[in-house]
Amino acid sequence: MARVLMFASLLIASLTGIIYYSCAITWFLFSFMVVLCFWQRKIDLLFKILLLTLPFMVYFIYNSHCLQQQISQKNDKQHHVAGIIFPDDIQIDGANFKATAQLDNHEKVKLYWIFPDEKIKNMWLENNKVISFQAETEFTRIPEPTNFNQFNSQKFYLKKSITHQINIKSWHTKGAKPSTLLQKIRYQLHEWHSMGIHNAERLPSPLSAYAEALILGTTPQSLYEDNPGVQTLGLIHLFSVSGFHVTFLMTMLMQISRRIWLPKEYTILVLSIILIAYFIFAGEPDVLIRSIVSGELILLKDITNKRIKAQVIWALSLLFSLAIVPQILLTLGGQLSFALTFCLTFAQRLTFWQTNLLMSLVSFPLIIQQQYTWHVLQTLINFAAIPIFGTVIVPLVMVGFFGQFIPLLT
């Protein structure tokens, strides 16, 4: 079973490359996986792999077709739209309002508006509610870069299935009313996330930026401006909500449950709900899907007392991630997340230093081909930074952030 899942997941992953981003590299990876599958010379194995691959292939082709239809929409200077905006998706920079909006037809777009006056801007600055809107807009394709080596926002947002932007001419907004219980829970978690961001912004620097990045899953611009070494030395992955934070959360809650003598079954049930809630609370980032699925599978293993191989957990987390976000492996975050965890599944006998060296070697080509930079001290700095983050920085940031809600600590 483990071998079938591993081969099928890798074949399906390579399939996304040729469907969504056909090039020499993606065709090579797909061809390599096809040859590797046939190299096994087992008809039953090939049949099982094919049985798993076909539904994903049909789904990817259909999804790609829908995306192409979305791309082909014509620009329209007079376009009426309606949708919702989550408060934690809003960015305010001076007089500029930016957000990611979900339209009533389920299409996601980038939304831009200019505040007419300071009073309205202050109202939006204090907003923590999910907003429903109807607007007259200018509906256009996200523009391509105009300069050589300029950031390609069109390509970046295409991987998130966002192809167009709207510039607001006039609109009417009001608080969104959820129609179902699950929608109400989702809205509430996003509103709490927005409140957490606003509370974090009131903290002194650099605690403010650290709390937003490590607890709330957002990356404020001040983090790069005040800490230039974070990006230069390749430490940005430590400031991004990822499997590291999910593991820390699970370990902390497990320790608390043991201290209060909570039965194991209740602990696992509560943890499984908290993991899903945390994913929504953190803004539903794509790269967190793998960690949440892996965490749920580990909890399932604990409650059933059945042994599930690390390779099976990795393969299932990849398949779930591709089912939810088909283009996740076309992003640097997705590539690093799955490539590094793939190495970890086969590096259980390596020492801490050997494991980190292996992860640096694997991440090097992925980072270079997208960021074009690599610091010579990056590997050594990561050796020291990873244990310090887990034992010192993250606990201190949590105390500093949650301490503001406890009068005795403020």
N, C-alpha and C positions, 0 to 999 in steps of 0.2 A: 504493500500500500504506500509506504514512504517513497519508494522509487517511482511509482506511477505519478504521485503528486508532485514530486520534484521535477521530473521530466516534463510533465504536462504544464506546470506553472512556468517553467523557463521557456517552453515552446510558445505558450500563450503570451508571455511577456515580449518575446521577440516578434510575435505577430503584430502587436500594437505598433511596433516601430515601422513596419512596411505599410501599414494601413494609414497611420496618422502622419508619418514623417519618412516617406520613402527616399532612401539614399543608399550609397554604396555600403556604408557601415551597417545600417539596419538590415539590408538584404544579406550581408555576410553573416550577421548574427543569426538570422532566421535560417539560412542555409546550413550553418554549422549545427544548429539544434536539430534540424531535420535529419542530417547525416548521423548525428549522435544517437538519435532515437532509433534509426534503422540499424545502427551498429550493434544494438542490443540483441538483434536476431531472435526476438521472441514475439511471435504473432499475438499472443494474448496480451502482452505488455503494450504492443503497438495499438491494438484494438481499444484498450482502456484509455490510452493517451488520446487517441482520436475521438473517443466518445466524450471526453472531458473538453477537448479543444473546440469541437464543432459549434457548440452553443455560444461560446465566447466569440468565435470568429463571426458568426451571424450577427451577434450583438454589436461588435465593433464596426462591422460594415454598415449596419443600420445607423449607428450613432455618428459615424463619419459622414454618411449621406445627409443626415439632419444638420450636421455642422456646416456642410457645404451649402445647403439651402439657406442657413442662417447667414452665412457670409455673403451670399448673392443678393441679399436684400438691398434695395436701392436707397441712396441717401435721400432724405426728405426734410426740407426746411420747415414744413408745417406738419408735424407728426403728433397726434394725440396718444398719450400713453398713460397707463395706470399700473401701480405696483406698490411694493413695500420697501422700506429701508430699515435695516437693523441699526440701532444706535451705536453699536461697537464697530460698525463699518464706516462710520462718518469721520472724515478728516477736515479740520478747519485750519487754513493757513492764511492769516491776514483777512482779506475780504473774500477769499476763495473757499467755496464749499465743494467738497469731493466726497463721493460715496459709491459703493457698489449696490445697485438696486436690482431687485427681482421683479420683473414685470408679471402681469396677470397671465401671460402666455408661457410663463416659466423660463423665459429668456433672461439671462443676467446681462446687465449693461453697466458701463461706467457713467456716473451722473455728475454733471458740473453745474454750478450756479454761482453767481456773484451776489453777496449780500447787499441789499439796497441801503441799509443803515445799520448803525451800531446796536440799536435796540434789538433788532431781529437777530443779529449775530449772537448777542448775549443769551437770547432765548434758546438758540440752538446749542450753545456751549453748555447750557444746563440740562439739555434734554437727555433723558435716559429711557425713553419709551420707543417702542417699535412704531414707525410712522407709515401710514397709508397715504398715498398721494395720487392725484390726477393732474396731468400737466400738458401744456402745449410746448413742444420741444423742437429742436433741430436734431434730427436723427442721422448720424454719420458713422462711417467705419472708423475704427481706431486707426490713427495715421501711422504710416511707416516712418522710420527714422530718415531725417534729411541730411545728416552728416555721417561721414565714414566712422565706423566703430562706435556710433552713438547707441545708447540703450534702445533695443527694439521692443517697444511696448506692445506693438501689434502681435508679434510672435509670442511674447510673454503671456499676454492675456488670452491668446488663442488656446494655449495649453490648459487654461482654466475654463474653456468653452465660452469666453467672452469675446465677441467680435465687434460690437458697436458701442458708441458712446452717445449720450444725449446731453445737450446744452439747454438748460431750462430757460424758457422765455417767460412763462407765467404758470403758476401752479396753485393747487389747493391741497393743504395737508391736514391730517387729523390722526389721532391715535388709532392704531390698527386693532381690530377686535378679532381675536381668534375664534375659529368656528368649531374646533374640536379640543378635547382635553390635551392630546399630545401637542397640538399647536400652541395651546396656552402654556404648557410647560416649556416648550422651546422658546417662545417669546420671553417668558419670565427669566430663563437662564441668560439669554442675550442681554436683557435689561440689567440683570445683576452684574454681568460682565462689564457693561458700560459704566455702572456705578463704581465698580472696582477700579476701572481705568481712571475715572475722575478723582477717586480717593488717592490713588497712587500718584497722580500728578501734583497733589498738594504736599507730598513728602519732599524733604530736602534732597538735592543731588549729591551723590549718584544713586542713592537708595530708590528714588523715584523711577529712574530708568531700569534699574535692576529688578524692581518689583513688577513693572509692566512686562518685562521680557521673561523672567523666570517663573512667575506665578500666573500672569494673565495671558501669556502667549502673544503679546503684541511687541513690536520692535520700534520704539520711538527713535526719531532721528537724533535726539540728544545722546543716545547710547553711542553712536558712531562719532559724533562731534566731540564729546567729552572723553571718549576712550578710543582714540585712533588705533591703538595697538590691538583692539579686539578683532578688527577685520584684517589688519596687516599680518597678525600672527595666527590667523585661522582659528580663532576661538569663538566665532559667531555661532557655531553649532551648539555650544554650551549655553548660549543665551536664547536658544530657540526651544519652544516646548516640543519635546520629543520623547522617545522611549526612556531616556534617562529620568525625565520628570515623572512619567507614568510609573516606573519602577520605584522611584523614591516615594511617590504617593501610596502605592500598594504596600510597601514595606512599613511606612509610618502607620498606616491604618491597621495593618496586621499586628504591630507592636501594641497599639492602643487597645485593640480588641483582646489581646492576651492579658493585658493589665487589668481589664475590667471583667475578665472571665466570661467573655461572650462566646457562646458555642461556635464551633468552626463552621457549621452549616449556615448559621445566620450571618457570620462574618463574610463568607463567600458571596451570599445573596446580596448583602448590602454593598459589597465591593463591586460586584458586577453592575449594579445600578449606578453607583458613583462614577465608574469609568465612563459609561455612556453620557452621564450628565456632565462630566468634566470635559468631554469632547465638545459638546454643544456650548458649554460655558466658555471654553477657550477660543470660541469663534469658528469652530468646525474646520480647522486647518487640514488640508489633504494629507500632509506627512504624518499626522497623528493617527490616521486610520490603522496603519500597520501596528502601532504600539497598542491601541485599544483592542484590536482583534487578537493579538498575541496575549494580552492580559486576560481577556475573556477565556481563551483556550486554556491558559494555565490554571485559571480558577476552575474550569470544567474538569480538568485533569485532577485537581485536588479534591473536588467533591465526589467524583466517581471512583477515585483511587485507581484509575487506569493509567498506564504508562503511555504517554504520547511523546514521540521523538521530537527533538528540536527541529529537525528537517521538515516534519509534518506541520508543525506550528508555523514555520517560516513560509512554507508553500501555501498553506491555507490563508495566511495573512496577506500574501501577495495576490492570491485569487480574489479575495474579498475587496482589496484595495482597487484592483483593476476593474472589478464589477461596478464599484461606486465612482471611481475617477479613472477612466480608461487611459488618459494621457499622463498619469502620475510618473511614469518612468521617463518621460521626456523632460522632467524638471530636475534641477540639480539636487534639490532636497529629497526627491523620491529615489534618485539614483544612489545617493550616498546612504540613505536609510536602508535600502534593501541590499546594496552591495556589501556594506559593512556588517550587517546582521547575518548575511549569508556566510561571510568569513567566520563570524563568531560561532556559528553552528558546527564548524569543523575545526575550531581552534581551542577546544576545551582542555586539551592537554598542554597547551602553551603557557608560558609564564606571563605575568602582567606586561613585562617589557617586550616580550616577543609578540604578544597580541597587539599592542599599540603600534609596534613597528610594522606589522602586517597591515593594520588598518590604514596607516599613513601611506604605505606603498599602493594600496588599492585606491585610496581617495585622491592620490596625486594626479593621475591622468584625467579623472573626472573634473577636478577643480581647475586644472590647467586649461582644458578645452573650453571652459565657459568663462573663467575669470582672468585667465592669462597671467596669473601671478602665483608665486609660491615662495614663502619665506624660508630661509635655510634653518631657522630655529624653530619652525612650526612643530616638528615632531617632538623635540625636547620639551618645548613649552607645554604641549598637550600632555606629556607624561606627568608633569608636575601639577597641571591645572585640574585634570579630571578628579583625582582624589580630594583635592582641596575644595572643589566645588561641592562634592557630595557631602563632605563632613563639616565644612565651615561656612562657605558663602551662602548656599541655599538655606540652611537652618537660620542663619542670621537675618537674611532677607525676609524670611517668613515671620520671624519675631518682630522685625521692624515694621512690616506691612500690617500684620494682624494686631500688633500692639496699639495701633492708633484707635482701635475699637474698644480697648480696655482702659478705662479711666486711670487705673493705678499705674499703668505703664506710660502714660502721656503727661 
